Amino acid sequence: MNLPSAARLRQQFLAAGHTLRNECRDFPEWRQGRAQYALWGIDANTPEVRARVRTARRALAGLLLKNYRRQPHITLAVCGFPAQTQPGAPDEFDAQDIAAQLAALRARNPGAFRIEIGALESFAAAPFLTVRDEAQTLAALHRCLHTHTDNPQHPQGAYVPHVTVGLYADAWPCAQVAERFACLNDAPPLALTVRRLKLLRYEAAKIGGALSTLAEYDLASGRMHWRAPPPWPPQP
């Protein structure tokens, strides 16, 4: 998987013309009464990354939705809503899905690896900090965690590892928005050593709500440590 360069990401953003307007509301037509949504990710919530996110948000003041509370992280794969019945809906996951993902991770056995958090770029819907991964380990993990599909795509298209800064509050001209990215043009890369992956969840009714940890997968031992009860009913 060849990831887009920063220049390519900028070109794609400018070609969109305007940012996408997000809404701070519940989405009952999507949730259908389900409360929690889960994803696999990497915790990037370090003091240095938090400071860079704050710098980016100040540069984009007035353009972003208020009350974005999601901690800095890198999404590896979306899981969906925890299944409450069998069979589950296409946008749900269960214990068998997690077991298949863990088997794929253990077969890959990447061990700890290093990435770098960089400058400010953007999708049409959301600005983000770039992520540099020379060994392409993130892309490999992304594929491992999509055991249920032959088309492992990120919700916004081809997978691009990133740290989301926020969500745009309206349709702003992309060319004008991109001028604000210069605040981090000369920012040095922030090194991050990844030793574990996290199974994370958030309240589906709150756009940009905080993340909580369901479980952690240790890359050295290949063990899954649950920090909360699994979110599906126990098997009879």
C-alpha positions in Angstrom: 0.0 0.0 0.0 1.6 3.2 -1.1 0.5 6.1 1.1 -0.1 9.5 -0.4 2.6 12.1 0.1 2.0 15.4 1.9 2.0 17.2 -1.5 -0.6 14.8 -2.8 -2.8 15.2 0.3 -2.6 19.0 -0.2 -3.5 18.7 -3.8 -6.5 16.5 -3.0 -7.7 18.9 -0.4 -7.4 22.0 -2.6 -9.2 20.1 -5.4 -12.2 19.6 -3.1 -12.9 23.4 -3.4 -14.7 23.7 0.0 -14.5 21.8 3.3 -17.4 19.6 4.3 -19.8 21.0 6.9 -20.1 18.8 10.0 -23.1 19.0 12.4 -23.0 18.8 16.2 -26.0 16.5 16.6 -27.1 13.0 17.3 -27.4 10.7 14.2 -30.3 8.3 15.1 -30.6 7.2 11.5 -27.1 5.8 11.8 -27.1 4.7 15.4 -30.5 3.0 15.3 -30.6 2.9 19.1 -27.1 1.6 19.5 -24.9 3.5 22.0 -21.3 2.7 21.5 -19.0 2.6 18.4 -15.6 0.9 18.4 -12.3 1.1 16.6 -8.7 -0.1 16.7 -6.2 2.7 17.2 -2.9 3.9 18.5 -2.8 6.2 21.5 -0.9 9.4 20.5 -2.1 11.4 23.5 1.4 12.6 24.6 2.1 16.1 25.9 4.1 16.9 22.8 1.3 15.8 20.4 -1.4 17.5 22.5 0.6 20.8 22.3 0.8 20.4 18.5 -2.9 19.8 18.3 -3.6 22.9 20.3 -1.3 24.9 17.9 -3.2 23.6 15.0 -6.6 24.4 16.5 -5.5 28.0 17.3 -4.5 28.4 13.7 -7.9 27.1 12.6 -9.8 29.2 15.1 -13.4 29.9 14.0 -13.4 27.1 11.4 -14.0 24.0 13.6 -16.9 22.5 15.5 -16.9 23.3 19.2 -16.7 20.6 21.9 -14.4 18.2 19.9 -13.1 16.1 22.8 -11.5 13.1 21.1 -8.0 12.4 22.4 -5.1 12.4 19.9 -5.0 8.9 18.3 -4.3 7.2 15.0 -7.1 5.0 13.7 -6.0 1.7 12.4 -9.5 0.2 11.6 -13.1 0.8 12.4 -14.9 -2.1 14.1 -18.5 -0.8 14.3 -21.2 -1.2 16.8 -20.9 -4.2 19.2 -23.4 -6.9 18.1 -26.2 -7.6 20.5 -27.8 -10.4 18.5 -26.7 -13.2 16.2 -26.2 -12.7 13.3 -25.3 -9.0 13.7 -25.8 -6.2 11.2 -23.1 -5.5 8.6 -21.9 -2.5 10.7 -21.5 -4.6 13.9 -18.8 -6.8 15.3 -18.6 -9.6 17.8 -16.2 -11.9 19.7 -15.5 -13.9 16.5 -14.5 -10.8 14.6 -12.1 -9.8 17.4 -10.7 -13.4 17.5 -10.0 -13.3 13.8 -8.3 -9.9 14.1 -6.1 -11.1 17.0 -5.1 -14.2 15.0 -4.0 -12.0 12.1 -2.1 -9.7 14.4 -0.2 -12.6 16.0 0.6 -14.0 12.6 2.0 -10.7 11.5 3.9 -10.2 14.8 5.3 -6.7 14.1 6.7 -6.0 17.5 7.2 -2.4 18.7 7.8 0.2 16.0 8.5 3.9 15.6 6.5 6.5 13.8 6.6 10.3 13.6 3.9 13.0 13.9 4.4 15.8 11.5 2.7 18.9 10.1 -0.8 20.1 9.4 -2.8 18.8 6.4 -6.5 18.1 5.8 -9.2 16.0 4.4 -12.3 17.8 3.2 -14.1 17.0 6.5 -11.3 17.3 9.0 -7.8 18.8 9.5 -5.1 16.4 10.8 -1.5 16.0 11.7 0.5 13.9 9.3 2.0 10.6 10.3 5.3 9.3 8.9 5.8 5.5 8.9 8.8 4.6 6.8 8.4 0.8 7.4 4.7 0.9 6.4 3.8 -0.9 9.6 0.6 1.0 10.0 -0.6 0.0 6.6 0.2 -3.6 7.4 -1.7 -3.5 10.6 -4.6 -1.8 8.9 -4.8 -4.8 6.5 -4.5 -7.3 9.4 -7.5 -5.7 11.2 -9.7 -5.9 8.1 -10.1 -9.7 8.1 -13.8 -9.4 7.1 -13.4 -7.6 3.8 -11.4 -7.7 0.6 -11.5 -3.9 0.3 -9.8 -2.5 3.5 -10.7 1.1 3.0 -10.8 3.9 5.6 -14.2 5.7 5.8 -12.7 8.7 4.0 -11.2 6.6 1.2 -7.8 5.0 0.9 -6.2 4.6 4.3 -4.1 7.6 5.4 -2.7 7.4 9.0 -3.3 10.7 10.7 -4.1 12.4 14.0 -7.4 14.3 13.7 -7.3 17.9 14.9 -11.1 18.5 14.7 -14.0 18.7 12.4 -15.0 21.6 10.1 -18.1 23.5 11.2 -19.0 24.8 7.7 -18.1 24.8 4.0 -15.0 27.0 3.9 -12.9 27.7 0.8 -10.1 25.1 0.9 -7.5 27.5 -0.5 -8.1 30.0 2.3 -8.1 27.3 4.9 -4.8 25.8 3.6 -3.0 29.2 4.2 -3.4 28.6 7.9 -1.4 25.3 7.8 1.8 27.3 7.5 1.9 27.6 11.3 3.4 24.1 11.4 5.4 24.1 8.2 8.7 24.1 10.1 7.6 22.0 13.1 10.1 19.2 13.8 8.8 15.6 13.7 7.6 14.1 17.0 8.8 10.6 17.5 6.4 8.0 18.9 7.3 4.4 19.8 4.3 2.2 19.5 4.2 -0.8 21.8 0.5 -1.6 22.0 -2.7 -1.2 20.1 -5.9 -0.2 21.6 -9.5 -1.3 21.1 -11.3 2.1 21.7 -14.9 3.2 21.9 -17.0 6.4 22.0 -20.6 7.4 22.5 -22.1 7.3 19.1 -24.6 10.0 19.9 -21.8 12.6 20.5 -19.8 13.7 17.4 -16.2 14.2 18.4 -16.8 12.7 21.9 -14.0 11.3 24.1 -12.5 7.9 23.6 -12.4 5.2 26.3 -10.3 2.0 26.2 -12.0 -1.4 26.0 -8.8 -3.4 25.6 -5.1 -3.2 24.8 -3.1 -5.5 22.6 0.6 -5.8 23.5 2.8 -6.1 20.4 5.6 -7.8 22.2 3.6 -10.6 23.9 0.7 -10.8 21.5 -1.7 -10.7 24.5 -5.0 -8.9 24.7 -5.7 -7.2 28.0 -9.4 -6.2 28.6 -9.8 -3.0 30.5 -13.6 -3.2 30.5 -16.0 -6.1 30.0 -16.4 -7.2 26.3 -19.3 -5.1 24.9 -21.5 -8.0 23.7 -23.8 -10.3 25.7 -22.1 -13.4 27.1 -22.5 -16.6 25.2 -25.0 -19.1 26.7 
